[in-house]
Amino acid sequence: MTLFALLKGNTTFKDILAWMVFNSTIQILKDIFEKKSINIPSKSTYHRLLINTDNNTLEAIFRSFFFGFTTQKNIAIDGKWLRGSDINGQYTQESHKAILNILDKDVKIVFAHKFLTQDKSSEITALKEVLEDNDIFSDEQQIFSFDALLTQSEILNTINNQGNKYIAKLKNNQLKLKEKAIETIQKFDKPSDSVDDKDNYLNENNKRVSRKVEVFQNQSSNLVMYHEKFDNIESLIQITKTLTDTITGEISVTTQYLMANFKTTATDFHQKILQHWRVETYHYHLDMLTEEDNHIAYKEPFSIAILRSFAINLYQLFLNANKDKKKILPTGKVTMAEIKRNCQYRDDFTASLFEQKIAY
């Protein structure tokens, strides 16, 4: 019932419970749950049920439901604060909590979570545990991408030793590693391969964006750079990003560095790096469509966080299957916002999202 309410646009405990109370007699819900009648708990009981839910069991159900939809070839991993989880409320004073989202970049859905019960700094430990979880990752040749915080030798070497691949950002949290990468790049007369998307502008905050991707590889051996802590660095990547303000004409240029334990073309690296931002788009949808950042979670925020991911995934799967079709939604073009809008007014449509089939 909570998930059904979330799909229909109810985002707070109060709104979800109110929707349950006012809609408990609707026949379609009785049919879905195979009940002659639906009894709704009190507000305090409902809140207690959510915060005492076994999150690991709920997560297991989540993974089982979505696992079959994934390809697990290109994987983005990123942590997200659960805002409101540090509330000094009626239970106890709680520190901020976060959740590690594991996203299939090809299907654009999160298929697993890892709970961070202390703060976001525990991402590194959490990711190590995730990589050793054979129930999530069992095949070789998966490609992982993540932000610079997770560019740690233990993590990257584990991925490499498992026969998988990584694309890791280099920032100032690994300053010596970044400096060595820049020094290595400067020794090249020219990049091994490059691609410039200047003819394929993207809109980003009303600015025109172009990226030049240059790849540096050793043609005579696999290793392009030796480092005592990191194994098998085969590619260094330099991305020059140019932003042009369409109103003022102001131009700003930034340079980003990455490394990878495999070789491929500049075009392929460009695509895979852009795909990483799909996890940020996923977080944007969580905030815009389920108002996650406005939600006061109190003591145990993880059960409702899993259900929000469940809702966003169902929206996304419908979008994947129908984005190029016309007149599928009576209210307009198939977008995440329009899918949510149709759920608000159509119980039958909301119910149908649970019955989606694997499209490949």
N, C-alpha and C positions, 0 to 999 in steps of 0.2 A: 504493500500500500504506500509506503514511503517513496519507493522508487517510482511508482505510478504518479504520485503527487509531484515529485521532482520533474518528471518528464513534462508535466502540464504547467510548469512554471512556478510552483510553490517552493520557496527556497529556505524559509526559516522554520524552526520547530513549530512556532505558533501558526503560521500559514498552512503548513503541512497537516497539522492536527485539525485545523478548521476545515480544510478540504475533505479530510476523512469523515468528519462528523456530518457535513452537509451532503456527502455523496455515498454514504454507506448503504443506502437503499437502492442504488442504481443497479439494474439487472445485469448489465455487462460485467460489472465487478463481481457480482455473485457468481456469474458463469465462469469468469477467469479463475476465481479461487475455489470454485466448486462448493459454495456455501449457500445454504438457504437464507441465512442472515449473517450480517457482519457486525460484530460488536467492537466498538472503538474504546480504548482505554482512556483514563483521565490524562490530563496534561502531564502531571508529575509521574504517573506510571509509564506513559509513553517515553518521557525523557529518560527514565531509569532503564527502560528496555534498550534504548539505543546506546547509552553509555556503558551498559553491562553486556552488550553483544560480544561474543567471542570473535575478535577481529580476524584471527588466523583462519577460523572456519569460514567466515564470510569471504575472506580473500581467496580461499580455496575454491569456493563456488564461483567467484568472479573469474578466476583463471580458467576454470573448467568451461565456463560459458563462452569465453572469447578466444580460447587457445586455437580452436579450429579455424578461425577467421584469419589468423596471422600467417605470414610467410617466414618471419624471423631471419631475414637475410640482412637487413639494414636496421640497426637498433640504436635509438637515442635514449640516453639516460640522463635525467636531471632531477634535482630536488626542488621542492616547493614548500614555502612556509604555509602552515595552516594558521592563518591570522585569527586572532581571538582565542587561541588555545592557551594563552598565558593569563587568562582572566582570573582575578582574585575574587572568586564568586562564592556561592553558597557551599562549595565542597572544600576546596583548599587552594592555596596559591600554587599555580602550575607554571612551569617554564614553557617557553615556546616549543612547539612540536613541528615536525616537518615530515614530508612523505617523499620517498624516492619513486618517481614515475618511470616505468620502462615502456617505451613506445616503439611500435613497429612502424618505421618511417614510410613503408610502402602502402600500408593499409590505413595509417594515420590513427590508430587506436592504441591506447595503453592496455597492455595485456597482463601486467603484474605490477605490484607495489611492494615497497619495503618500508616499514614504519621506523621513523627516527624519533625515539622517545625523549631524547635530551635536547638537541638543537641541530641546526643544519651542519655544524662542524663534524657530526658523526656520519656524514655521507660516505667518507672514505671507508670506514669500517663496514658500513652497511653494504657498499658495493662489493667489497671483498667477499662477503657472505653470499651475495646474490650470484656472483660469478661461479661459486662453488655449488650452487643449487642445480642439480641435474634435472630437476623437474621443470626448470625454466629453460636452461641452455644445455642441450645435449649434442647438438650437431656442430661440426667444424665449418669453417669458412663463413661464419657470421661476422658482420662488420659493425663495430661499436663506435659511436661518437659521443663525446661529452665535453663539458666546459673545462676550463683550465684547472679548476679546483681539484678535479679528479685525475689530472695528469701526474700520477704518482708511479714510481718505479714498480712497486709491488703489484699494482693494478694492471699496468700495461704489460709487465712481464708475465703475469698470470694469463692474460688474454693471449699473448703470443705463444706461451707454452701449451695452451689448449688447442692450438691450431687455428685460432680465430684472428681477426684483423681489427685494427683500431685506427682512428683518426683523432689525434689529440691536439688541443689548442695549447699554445705556449704563451704564457703571460708572465707577469712579474712575480707570481708566487713561485715560479721556477726560473728565477732571473738568470742564473748561470747557464742553465740549459737553453734558455732563449738566446742568450748572448752567443753561445757556442754555435747555435743553429744559424744565427745571422752571419757570424764569421765564416762559417762553412759556405753559405750561399754566396758571399762576396768573393770567394775564391773561384767561382764559376765564371767563365767568359760570357755565357748565356745560359738560359734555362734549358733543361732537357725537353720541355714541352710547355706550351702556354696557350691560353684562350682568353679572349677579351669579349665580354658581352655588351660592349658599348652600343650595339645595334639592337639590343633587347632590354630596353629600360624597364625597370620595375618601379611601381609607385610605393613609396615608403614615407609616411608622414608628409604627404604632398611634396616630396622631393624625388628628383630623378636619380636613380641609382645605377651605377655601372661597376662591375668588378673585373679586374684583370687577375687571372690565376696563373701563377708560374710555378712549375714543378722542377725540382732539382734532384737528379738521381745519378748514381755512379753506373756508367755503362759497362764497366769491366768487372763489377762484382755486385752483390746484393746491397751491402752496407754503403750508405752515403755519409754517415757520421758515426764515429765511435763514441760511446759514453760508458763510463765504468758502471753506472747504475742501471742503464736502460739497454735491453737486448734488441738487436735486429731493427735498427732504424734505417729503413730502405728509401724513404722519400721525405724531402723537406718541401713545404708548400708556402709560398708567399702570396698573399691576397692583398691587392691594392684596391681599396673601395673609394669611389668618388661620389660625393653627394652634391647635387646641384639644386639650389633653391629655385623653384620655378617662378617665384615672384620677384625676389631681389637679385637673382643671378649669382648669389654667393656660392662659392665652391669650397668644399672641405674634403681633404684626402686623409685617409687613415690606412695603416698597414697592419696586417695580421699575419702571424706565423703559426704553422701547424706542422706536425710530423706524423708519419704513418709507418707501419711495419710491413707494407706491401707496395708494389708498383702498379700504377695504372696511368691512364692518360689525364691530361689537365682537364679535359671536358668531363671525364668521369668523376674526378675529385671535386670539381666545381658543383656538379649535381649532388653528390653525396654530402658536401658541406652545407649547401643550401637546404637539403632535406632535414638536416639536424634541427633547423629552426621550427620544424613542425611540432616539436615538443613544446616550444614557446607558444605556438599557435594554439596548441591543446590547452595550455595553462590560461591563455586568453579566453578561450571558450568557457573554461571552468568559471572564470571571474564574471564574464558577461552574461552567460546563459543560466548559471546556477548561483551567481553572486557569492562564490566561495569566500572571497576576501571580506565580505560583510557579515559573515556568519559567526556568531558567538558559539564556540564549540565546548567551552567549559573543560571538563576533566578528560573525556575520551573522545577526540575528534575523528578517530579513524573510521568508524563504521559509516558515518554520514559521508566522509570523504570517498570511501569506496563506492557508495551508492551514487554519488555525483559523477564519478568516473564511469559508472555503469550507464548513466543517462547520456553523457556526452558520447560514449561509444555507440550507443544505439542511434543517436542522431547521425553520427559520422558514417555508420554502415549504410544507413538509408541514403545519405548523400553520395557515397561511393557508387551505389548501385543505380542511382537515378539522376545524377547531376547533369547528364546530357539529354535527358528526356524532357519533352514539353508536355504541359498540361497534366503533369502528375499531381501537382498541388494546385488547388483552385485559387489560392491566394497569390500565386506568382512563381517566380523562378525558384528552383530548389537550392536553398541555402540553409545553413544551420539555424539562423533566426527564423526562417519560414517554417522549417520543420517543427521548431518549438511552438510557433504560433498555431500551427495546425493541431498540435497536441492539445493546446489550451481549449480548443473548441470542439474537438472530435475524440470521443472516447474510443471509438472503433479504430481510428488511425493510431492512437497511442498504443492500444492493445496489439496492433499488427506489427509494431516495431520489435516485439519480443519473438516474432515468428520468422524473422529474416533468415535467409539461407546463405550459405557460403557461395560467393559469386564466381569462383574459379575452380 
